[in-house]
Amino acid sequence: MKKQTIIVTGASSGIGKEIARHFLKNGDNVVINSTTAHKLEQVYQELGAGENLAMVAGNVKDKSTGERLLATAIERFGTADVLINNAGIFETKPFLEVDEAYLDRFLDTNLKGTYFTTQAILPQMLKQHDGVVINIGTPLVNHALGGVPITAQMASKGAIHALTIQLAAEFGKDNIRVNTVAPGTIRTPMHGDSADNSAGLHLLNRVGEVEEVAEMVYTVAKSDFITGAIINVDGGIAAGHNLN
């Protein structure tokens, strides 16, 4: 399998960091990104600070960050083969308490971040007549949970799912594949010590691990005949819940 250049946003912790680690372990070049420079530097060192790793700090809602990610990938490794739009935020707030500033936070990071970073990287993929974009979504877009007030989050993530399918349609002829990987509850710093409280939401009666998401992202990145797909890595949460 040929060595590729992978760009991972939101890579300073959790799923993004593990995705970066997984591609590095399998011999690819990786460019990592996070808004927080000092956290990104820590992860850069943790992942070995090797010759096949580069980093770019910046907010993905700004297209200039995507442009710097592309410039770094080309300068260091010569190609930009896979973009993983992982940067995202998750919080709960009742619908009637959401104001414009709060909604904008989710639209900026989740939707604009995915949209404009893809817009920055895609011209290089067109030049290469080859490329993969993998967005990180959620099965909760189509499987609502009463008592979990996440309208701002779901509005932004639902847009990502729709964007995925439309981009796959627009650029399929150019050999560019676009998919979404949609995790269930995953054990990450975002959930703190409470992740296991969500076990029963999943048919497997447990939460997921970051390695399990990274493995699927890697598989999708390396599979040449998958596009326009929303792939749940969710322990069955989209299908039902475990009430035992």
Beta strands, then each sheet from edge to edge (+ up, - down):
strand 1: 5-8
strand 2: 29-34
strand 3: 53-57
strand 4: 82-85
strand 5: 131-136
strand 6: 176-183
strand 7: 230-233
sheet 1: 3+ 2+ 1+ 4+ 5+ 6+ 7+
end
